[in-house]
Amino acid sequence: MKNSLNTIYLLLSLLVSLLMVFLDPIAAASSEAVAGVLIYLILFGAAITLVFSMMFILNKIKRNLVSASAFAITFINMAIIALVLIFGSLLS
């Protein structure tokens, strides 16, 4: 069970990263309504990965290379989201 949690955690972290990278190209190629859905998916995925991060910190998830790399990806994702929110609010 714990190995599957590690895998789910890593896949969700990567999915959030990919959604953030491909948000602008997908929005440009399709309607802006799709971009809104992608933003909600990014926020929902980020919230879920934060829950997994808490489980990692509290040692409910076995610490190995998979979970440590997922934690690092989640940390980078949260930093990017925070910077976008901060600079977006300052520049608007």
C-alpha positions as CSV (number, residue, x, y, z in Angstrom):
1,M,0.0,0.0,0.0
2,K,2.8,2.4,0.9
3,N,4.6,1.8,-2.4
4,S,1.4,2.7,-4.3
5,L,1.1,5.9,-2.3
6,N,4.6,6.8,-3.3
7,T,3.8,6.2,-7.0
8,I,0.5,8.2,-6.8
9,Y,2.4,11.0,-5.1
10,L,5.0,11.1,-7.8
11,L,2.5,10.9,-10.6
12,L,0.4,13.7,-9.1
13,S,3.4,15.9,-8.6
14,L,4.5,15.4,-12.2
15,L,1.0,15.9,-13.5
16,V,0.8,19.3,-11.7
17,S,4.1,20.3,-13.2
18,L,3.1,19.3,-16.7
19,L,-0.2,21.1,-16.4
20,M,1.7,24.3,-15.4
21,V,4.1,23.9,-18.3
22,F,1.5,23.3,-20.9
23,L,-1.1,25.8,-19.6
24,D,-0.3,28.6,-22.0
25,P,0.2,26.4,-25.2
26,I,-3.1,24.6,-24.5
27,A,-4.9,27.9,-23.8
28,A,-3.5,29.4,-27.0
29,A,-4.5,26.4,-29.2
30,S,-8.0,26.1,-27.7
31,S,-10.6,28.3,-26.1
32,E,-10.0,30.1,-22.9
33,A,-12.6,28.0,-21.2
34,V,-10.1,25.1,-21.3
35,A,-7.5,27.2,-19.6
36,G,-9.9,27.8,-16.7
37,V,-10.4,24.1,-16.3
38,L,-6.7,23.5,-16.4
39,I,-6.2,26.2,-13.7
40,Y,-8.7,24.4,-11.4
41,L,-6.9,21.1,-12.1
42,I,-3.6,22.6,-11.1
43,L,-5.0,24.0,-7.9
44,F,-6.8,20.8,-7.0
45,G,-3.7,18.7,-7.8
46,A,-1.5,21.1,-5.8
47,A,-3.8,20.7,-2.8
48,I,-3.7,16.9,-3.0
49,T,0.1,16.9,-3.3
50,L,0.2,19.1,-0.2
51,V,-1.7,16.5,1.7
52,F,0.8,13.9,0.4
53,S,3.6,16.2,1.5
54,M,2.2,16.3,5.0
55,M,2.0,12.5,5.0
56,F,5.7,12.5,3.9
57,I,6.8,14.9,6.6
58,L,4.9,13.0,9.3
59,N,6.4,9.8,8.0
60,K,3.2,8.1,7.0
61,I,4.7,7.5,3.6
62,K,7.9,5.4,3.5
63,R,10.8,7.6,2.7
64,N,12.6,6.4,-0.4
65,L,13.9,8.0,-3.6
66,V,10.4,8.1,-5.2
67,S,8.8,9.9,-2.4
68,A,11.7,12.2,-1.8
69,S,11.8,13.2,-5.5
70,A,8.0,13.8,-5.4
71,F,8.4,16.0,-2.3
72,A,11.1,18.0,-4.1
73,I,8.8,18.4,-7.2
74,T,5.9,19.5,-5.0
75,F,8.1,22.0,-3.2
76,I,9.2,23.5,-6.5
77,N,5.6,23.5,-7.8
78,M,4.4,25.4,-4.6
79,A,7.3,27.9,-5.0
80,I,6.3,28.6,-8.6
81,I,2.6,29.0,-7.7
82,A,3.5,31.3,-4.8
83,L,5.7,33.4,-7.0
84,V,3.1,33.7,-9.7
85,L,0.5,34.8,-7.2
86,I,2.8,37.3,-5.5
87,F,4.1,38.9,-8.7
88,G,0.7,38.7,-10.3
89,S,-0.9,40.7,-7.5
90,L,2.0,43.2,-7.4
91,L,1.9,43.8,-11.2
92,S,-1.8,44.1,-11.6
